[in-house]
Amino acid sequence: MGTAKAPRPRAANYRGVLRNYVGGEWVASTAAETQQVINPATAEALADVPLGNAQDVDVAVSAAQEAFWSWRQTPPQQRVQHLYQLKHLMEQNRDRIARTITEEHGKALDDARGSVQRAIENVEVACGIPSLMMGYGLEDGAARGIDEEVIRQPLGVFAAICPFNFPAMVPFWFLPYAVACGNCFIVKPSEQVPLTQQIVFELIAEAGFPPGVVNLVNGARAVVDALLDHPGIKGVSFVGSTPVARYVYRRAAENGKRVQAQGGAKNVLVLMPDAILDKTIPNVMGSAFGSAGQRCLAGSLAVTVGDSAGKAASAIADAARALRVGNGLEPSVDVGPVISEQAQERILAAIQRGIDEGARLLVDGRGAAENRTGYFVGPTVFDQVRPEMTIAQQEIFGPVLGIIAVDTLEQALQIIERLPYGNAASIFTQEGRVAREFRYRAPVGNVGINIGVAAPMAYFPFGGWKESFFGTLHGQGRDAIDFFTERKVVITRWF
């Protein structure tokens, strides 16, 4: 399951074999097998991550269960004091965390900093838990002299199975809300990018959370299955590809757990004839090629409407050619490497498939790997894409943008409606009537109007429809509060 076909040489700052964080201590995994953590810009090994097992999970669940009753009884205003401290520590270590993200993921350093800020913002929102968890009630609600109220209570131990593309941000869609509500928590980072959470858990330890409240277990498929099956885990949060999201949702739900499983995407950017191109094109570049296209809100189809087609396609191609590819730690770089050699091969195969299907290659990013050691694919732009083509239907998860020309907004909306995914869609226009119709009809969870990446702030849920999400309650904001608590109706009469 490695990120490279053969062992890679160790980087100068090689970290050794990583440990789990369980019960307030750094402990070795019981698993013997490890996997190299590869810097995708240099193809060097940064560390070895243990591929944990069910025993590792059982130890973590036991520690979390032991901590739960005392943590649940801790008043919310006291629980959030640890989150306040964690927020302060993350702000102090923002650049350190961001540099580690860039090393193990590859994204440009500014992108990494932005993702750390989003993680911090989720901690800030969770600090409001004393008011967010408040119930509601009514005197004489059931009958004269009988009061009725709803209270919220935590459930126990939850777990998050996290993706490679946002090593700091995505765990914080869930972790701060779960512990603020009084639950205990286990994080399973992607085995491709475990180093960021090593730093985060150093800060968690420094923030003074009681032992067992927050735990870290490294691993791959065996750890995932153990988390999904363990009877001591009440719920699971997942972000990743749609096939795996569907698997996680089914298996966890069959075991009686709460599940929120975010899947893949094929996000559409609609450019109307009145789109202001000098403002729109930078948004398109950031959406399609930021993080090398490896995010679930990346724009992967640009649909040009009416007479915007020719000018927009030319402007997109020119801007894509101007983006600089390289190591994300270099300040002038816009697009870093993709996560692994396997990802690089898959994306290159998708580009070739687009050519074979008859799309016109305006910007060819396949040469970006020449004279470089890492796993690079440059910004790639196709024109004359047809909606039925594979590159217009399937998630590529790389820096590849297809352009489809249509005559009307109705045709653009039909393309979005027919896609199996429903994560995000954006429209660029100056006409309010058009924007309103788009936001009303687009069957997606996140809508952008003159916004390339429709990423909700921490106090709003991170939406997803159709094959992009399995579950009911999303990450972040009030949805997270509902997911991590159970409501109890209390009806009271005193004689």
N, C-alpha and C positions, 0 to 999 in steps of 0.2 A: 504493500500500500504506500510505498515511498513516493516522494515528490520528484525523484530522479531515478534513472535506470541503473545507475551504478553509484557506489559510495563516492562522495565528493570530498575534496580536500578541506581541512578545517580552516576557518577564518582565524585571523589573529586574535579576535575577541571571542573565541569559542567558549561557550558557557558550561560544557560538560553535560552530564545526564540530569535532566530536570526532575524536580520532586513535586509531589502533591502537597496540598495544604489542607490538613484534616484535624479537627478538634483543637485548633489554635496552634498547630505545630507543622513544620515542614517534615514530611515523611517520604521515604522511598516507596515506590510502587512495588507491589509483590510480583509484578510481571517481569519476565526476563527479556522479552523482546522490546527493542527500541527502534525508532525511526529518526533519520536525520532531519533537522530543521534547516532548510536551504534558503540562503539569500538569493532571490530570483534575479537580482541585478548582477551578481558575481558568480553564481553557482557554487558558492562555498558553504560549508556546513557551519551553522551558528551554534548548534547544540544538538543533543540527542534527546528525544522525548519518549518516555515509556509508553508502550501501547498496553494500557491497563486492562484489568479484567473485572469479573463480577465480584471478586473478593475485595478489590479496591473500592468498588461502589458500596459494598455492604459495610465496610468500615466507616466510610463517609456518612452513610445514612444513619448508622448507629450513633455516631457523634452528633449529628444534627438532631436526631430524636431525643437524645439525652439533654441537649441544650434547649429544646423547644419549650417545655413547660415554664421554665424560669423566664425565658425571653418573652413568651406570650404574656406573662404577668407583669412585665416591665411596662410602665406607662408609656404611651406613644411619645410624649414630649421628652422622655428620657431616651427612648430608642433613637430618636433622630439626632441626638447630640453626637452620636458616633458618625452619622451621615454628614453633619456639619464639619466634623473634623476630617472626614474623608474628602469632602469637597475641597477644603483648604489644602490638604496634602496633594491632591490631584492637580490643583492649580499651580502649586509650587514645582511639581514634577512634570508639567505639561510637555515641555520640550523633550525631556528624557523619554516619556511614553511615546511621543510622536516619532522620534528618531528610531525607536525600536520597531514601531509599526512599519516604517519605511524599510528598515533592514529586512524584516521577515516577510512583508507583503509586497513591497516594491513601489507603492504609490508615492507620488510627489509629496515632499515634506509639508507643503501648505495644505494639501488634502488631508494628510495625517493629523495635522494640528486641528483642522476643522472638525474631524471626527472625535478627537479628544474633547473638544469643547462641547459637542453634542452629548457625550457621556456625562460631563460635569453638569450640564443643564438638567439631565434626568435626576441626578442626585438632588439638585436644588428643588425640583418639583416634589420629589418624594419627601423632602423635609417638611412639606405642608401636610403631612399625614394626619396630625391631630384634627384638622378640619376636614380633610378629604375622606376620612373614615367615619365621620359623624353619621349617625342614623337619623331617624325621624319618628315622630310619634304624635299622638293626639289624646288629650284628656277627654274622658267620656267617649272614647272612640268606638268602643264596641257596644256599650249601653251605659245608662246612667250609673256612675260610680265605678266604671270599668275603664281603665286606661289601656291603650294599645300603642306599641312602639316597635320599631325595627332597629336592631343593633347588628354591627358587623363583628365577626370574629375570624382570626386566622385559622388555617386548617392543619398546618404541620410543616412537612418538608417538601420543597419544590426543587426542580432542576431546570437548567437551561443548556441546550445543545446548540453550540454557537458556530457560525460559519467562518471562513477564512478571510472574507473581504473587509470586515470591520472589526478587528480584534479587540478594540477598546469600546466602541460605541454600542454594538448590539447586545453584549451582556448587560449593559446598563439600561436597556429597554425594560428589563425584568428585575434584576438584582435589587436595586434600591427600593422598589415598590414592595417586593416580597418581604424584605426584612423590616421595612418601616411598618408594614401591616402586622408584624409579629410572627412571621414564619421564619424558618431556617432554610438555607439555600445551598445548592451545589451547582458549580459552574463546570461544564465540560467544554473547554476551548477546542477549536479545530487543531488537529495534530499538525497541520501545516504552519500554524502561527501561534504557538503556545507562549512565546516569550513575553508578549505584552501583558498577559494575565499574571505572569510571574511578578512583574513590577507592581501591577494593581494590587495583588494580594500581599505584597510587602507593605503597601500603604494601608490596606485593610487591617493588617496586624497592628500597624502603628496607630490606627484610629481607635483601637481598644475594644473592638467587638468581642463579646464573650466567646470563649472557645466553643466551636461547633455551630455557631450561628451562620457563618459563611465558610464554605469549603470548596476546594479545587481538586478535581480529579482529571488527570490527563489520560488520553487514550483515543481509540478509533471505534470501529464497529462493535467490538465486544462490550465496551463501556456504554455505548448508546443503547444496545439491547438490554443490558443489565439495568440501566436507568428506566427504560420503558416497562420492564417486567417487575421491578422491585415493589413489593407490597407496601413498603414504608414511604414511598413517594406519592404525594397527593396529586401532583400536576407537573406537566412538562411544557416548556417553551422551546420552540425550534425555529431556526431560520436557515434556509438552504435551497436546494433545487426542488422542483415540484415532485419528481418521483420519490425523493427521500421524504419530503414533507408529507406526502400521501401515506407512505409507509409508517412514519412516526405517528401520524394521526390515528391510523387504523389500529396499530399495535398498542399504543398507550390507551386509546379509548376502550379497546377490548379488555384491558386490565382495569377499567373503571376509573381512569385518571382524567383530570381536566387537561385539555390540550389546546394550545395555540401554535399552529404550524404555518410559517410564512414560506411560500414557494417561489418559483421563478417568475419571469416577466418578459414581455415584449412590448416595451413602452413606445408610444407614438407621439411625435412632435408635429403638430399641424401648423403650417405656415400659410396664413391667409394673404390675399393680394395686398392688403394694407399693412402687413407686418413691416415694422421699421427695421430694415435689415442690419444697419450698423449696431443696433441694440440686440437684435435677435440672434445674429450669428455667434457672438461670444457665448450666449446661453446655450446654443446648440453644441458648440465645441465642448463646453464644460460638461454638458449632459452626456454626450456620446463618448467622450474620450477621457474625462476625469476618472481617476482610479483605473486607467486602461480599460474602461468600459465594464469593469468587474463590480457592478453594484446593481441591486434590484430596482433602482430608480433610473438607471441609465437609459437615455433615449437611443433606441436602436433602429427606428424607422422615422424618417422625415417625410411627411406627406405635404407636398406643395399643391396649393389650390389655385386654379385659374391661371392668370398670366404671371403669377409669382414664380412659376416653375423654372424658367431659364435663368433668371437672375439669381434665384436662391441657390440652385445647384452649383452655379459657377462660384458664388460667394462662399458656399460651404467647402467646396474643393480647395479654393485658394487658402482659406483659413486653416484647413486640415493640414495642408502641405507646410504651413508656417510653424506648426507645433514642433517643439523640440523633444526628441526621444532620448532617454538615458537613465542613469542612476538617479533615483528620486531624491537622494541626498544632495545632489548638485543644484544650486539655487536657480539656474536658468532652465531646468528641465520641466516640461509640461506633462509628459506621459512617461511613466516608468514601465517596467517589465510586467508581464503577466505572471501569475503565481508559480507556475511550474512548467517543466518541459512537456508534460502531458497536455496541459492547457494550451501551450503554444502550438503543439501539433494539432490539437482539435480545432483551434481557431484558424490555422492555416488551411486545414481541410475544408472548413466552412467557406473560406474565401474561394478556394478552388471550385467548390460546389456552386457558388454564385456565378462564377465565370462559365462553368459548364451549362448552367441553366439559362444563360443568355443575358444576364445583367451586364451593364457596361461599367468597367472598372475605371473610375475617375482618379482615385488616389490609391496607390498600391503600397500597403505597409509591410509587405513580405520581406523587403530588403533591410528592415531595421535591425535584424539580427546579425547582419554581416559585420565582421571585424569586432564582434562583441561576444563575451563569454555567456552572458545571462540569457533569459528567456523573453526576448523582445518581439513584439509585433507593433508596427507603427500604425498611426491612424489610417483607416481604410474606408473609402467611400465608393459606393455603387450607385449608379444612376440607371434609369430604365428598369427598375425592379417592378415585378408584377406581384400582386397580393398572394397569388398561389405558390410562389417560389418558396423553396425551403428556407432561404435566408430571410424571407419576410414572415415566416411562420414560427420558426424554432428559435429559442433563446441561444445566442452565441456566447454571451458573457465574455466579450472581448471588445477591442476598439474598432468595431465594424459598424458602419452606418449605411443603411439602404435608403435611397430616395425613390418615392413613388409619386408620380404626377397624376392629379385628378382634376376634374372640372368644377366640382361643387363641394361644399361642406358636407352635404348629405353623403356623398361618396366617401369622404374621409371618415365620417362616423361609422359607416358600414364596415370599413376596414377594421376599425377598433372593435366593433361589435362581434365580428367574426373570429377574432383572435381568441385562443383558448385562455389567455391570461387576462388579468384585470388589476394590475398593480398601480399603474399611473398613466396619465396622458396629459399633454399640454397643448395649448393653442396660443398662437402669436397673432394678435389683432388689436386694432384700436376701436373696434365697434362693439359697444356694449351688448347689443341685441345678439350678435353672433357668439360672444363669449358666454352669455347667459344660456343660450341653447346648448352650447357645448358642455358646460358644467352640468346642465340638467340631464343630458342624454348619454354622455360618455360612461360606459359601464365599468368604471374603475374605482379604486378606493382612494386615490390621491389625484387631484386635478390641479394643474398649473395654468395660470393665465398670465402670459408673458413671463413665465418662470420655467427654466429648463429642467431643473431637478425639483420636483414637487415634494420636498421632504418636510413632513410636519414637525413643528416644534414639540418639545417634550411634553407639554401639557395637552396635546392632542394625540389621539390614537394613530398608530401607523397602519393605515388601511390597506386592504387587499381584497379583491373580489375574484370570483371564478377559480381558475386553477392556480391562482397566486396566493390563496389562503385557505386553510382548513381549520375550522373552528368558528367561534362566535365572538369572543373578546380578544382584541388585539393588544399589542404591546404599547407601553407608554400611557400616561395620563389616567383618566378615570376608568378606562377599560382595564388597565392594570390593577386598579384598586378592586374592581369587581371580580377579576380573575383570581386574585390572591386572598379573597375573603369570602366567607359565606354569610348570608343574611339570616338572621333569626328573628322571628316575630314573637314578642313577649306581650301577653295579655294579663293584666293585673287587676285584682280586686282585693280590697282589705276589709275584713269583717270587724 
